[in-house]
């Protein structure tokens, strides 16, 4: 865990520093890298947030309490005579299996999400400084301001995503990690301020996430 934490942080920091000190060299290349990291962090953020409610909602509906595909397949073969039920359980079981895997590495996903957005923003910030677009002007731009606030929220989650913080903050640790929900809101605003017509799909994902959280909350309260 700590090895991944340090190595990936080092790689992302190196990319940002290189783009900052040589902004003119391969400028088109840095733009492509920044966009790639932007797509990466956004997808990882959605996966990190969606995986838990999906897992918790499916948990009561699947009789499979295993994380190995052979066991899933053996179970499905026992109900293959009932086509609809077989297909339903196959679909739920595969989603349950994938969600359990993602959930297991949720902390690593959170770390990677922050590092991806850090790299995306760092490349652009270096270029803005190079062309004289200072911090004051940046903060007066709505989409950039929303992006900065989102990065701040994710940074709080990033620096506390380790066992030392878990021992230090104890029961408060989970509350601190909820800051990623706020980062999600700023991320959506960051995209909508850029081009609402292009990123309207993010509103759909946000509504889906809220719906899943409401269902999850009701399921937990009914137990």
N, C-alpha and C positions, 0 to 999 in steps of 0.2 A: 504493500500500500504506500509506504513512505517513499519507496524507490520510484514508483510510478509518479507520485506527487511531485518529487523533485525533478525527475528526468523530463516529464512533459512540460513542467513550468519552465525549465531551462531552455527547451527547444522553442517554445512560444516567445519567450523573452528575447532569444537570439534573433528570431525572425523580425520582431518589432525593432530591435536595435539596428539591425542591418538595413531595414527599410528607412529608418530615420537618418542614418549617416550617409546612405547613398540613395537619396530620393530620386535623383535623375536617371540613375542607371536602371534600365528595364522597368520604367515607371508603369508601363502597361501590364507587366508581369505582377507587380505589387497590387495593382487594382484587381486583377483576377484572383490573386491569393486572398485578398481581403473579402471579396464577395463569396469565395468558397467557405471561408471561416464564418461569414455571416449566416450562410445557409446551414452550416454545420451546427452552430450554437443554437439557432432557432429550433432546428429539428430535435436536438438533444434536450432542449428545455421542455418541449412538448412531451417527449417520451418520458423524461424524468418525472413530470407532473402527472401524466395520464396513467402511468403504469400501476400506481398504487390503487386508485379507485377501481380500475378494471379488475385487478387481482382480488380486491376485497368483495366486489360485487359478484364475481364468478365463483368465489370460494364455496358458498352454500349450495351452488347448483351443480357442482361436479363431484362425483364420487371418487375421483382420482386424487390421491394425496401423495403423489410422487413427482419427481422432476426428471424422470428418465423416459424417453420415447418408447422403448420396448414395452414397458409396463402399460403405457397408454394404448399401444396397439393390441396387446393381449386382451385388455379390457374391452376394447371396441369390437373385437372378434366375437365376444360372447353375446353381443346384441345385434349382430349383423343381419339377423332375420327380420328385424323391425327397422325398415329402411329409414323412415323419418327420424326415429329416435337415434338410430346409429349415426346419421348425418349430424344431428343436433349435438350429440355428445362428442363426435369427432371435432366439430368446429369449436365448441366450448373448451374441449380438452387441449387443443392446440394453442388457443389464445391463452388459456390458463398456464400452460407450460411456458410459453414465451414470456408472459408477464412475470412469472416466478423467477425466470432467469434475469430479466431486466431489473426486477426488484432487488435481487441479490447484489447487483452491482450498482445500485442507485446512487450511492455516495460517490463512486468513481465517475458516474455520469454527471453528477453535479459539478465535480471538479473540472471535468473536461469541458462542460458547458461554459464555465467562467473563463477558462483559458482560451477557448475559441472566440468568445466575444472580446476578450482582452486583446487578442491578436488582431481581430477585425478592426477594433477601434484604434489600437495603437498604430497601425499602418496609416490610417486616415489622419490621425492627429499629427503624426510626423510630417505628412504631406501638407497639412493645413499650416503648420508652423513654418514650413519651408516657403510657402507662397504668401505668408504674412497674414493669414486668417487666424487672429489671436483668440485667446480664451474668452475674452469679453464678447466678441462677435459670435463665437460658437454658442455661448450660453443664451444668446438672444435668439437663436434659431431653435424652434420648437422641437423638431425631431432629434437634434443633437442633444438638447437639454434632457429630453426623455431618455435618450440612450445613456447619457452620463448617470442619471438616477438609477436606471436599471443595472448598470455596471456596479454602482455602489452597493446596491442590494445583494447582487450575486457575490461581490467581494466579501461581504460579511459572512455569507454561507461558505465561501471558499476557505477563508482562514480558520473557520471553526469545524471544517470537515475532517477531523482527525480524532484519534482516541484520546489525546491529551485534553482537547476541548471538551470531549464527552465526559471525562472524569472531572474536569474543572467546573463545568456548568451543571452537571448532573441532570436533574429533571428540566432545567431551563434550556438545555441544549436543543431539544426538539422545537421549543418555541422560537428560538433564534433561527433555526433552519426554515421556519415558515416564511422568512423574509423572501424566499424564492417566489412566493405567490405575488408579492408586490412587484418583484422584478418582471414577472409575466405581464402585468398590467402596463408597466412602462415600455416593455418590448413591443406590445401591440400598438401602443400610441406612437412609438418611434417609427413603426412601419406605416401606420395610417397617415401620419404627418408627411411622410415621404410621398406616398401615392395610394390613396384609399381605393382607387379602382383596381390597382394591381394586387393589393394585399387584403382584399375583402374576405378571403378564405380564412384569415387569422381570426376574424370575428366569429366565424362558424366554429372554429376549433375552440375558441374561448367559451362560447355557449355550450359546446359539447362537454368541455371540462366542468363547467358549473353544474350542468345537468348530472354528470357522473358523481360529482361530490355530494349533491343533494341526495341522490339514490343511495350512495355509500353511507351517508349519515343516517338515513332512515333505516337501512338494513342493520346497522350497528345498534341503533336504539331499540330495534325490535327483538334483538337477541336476548 
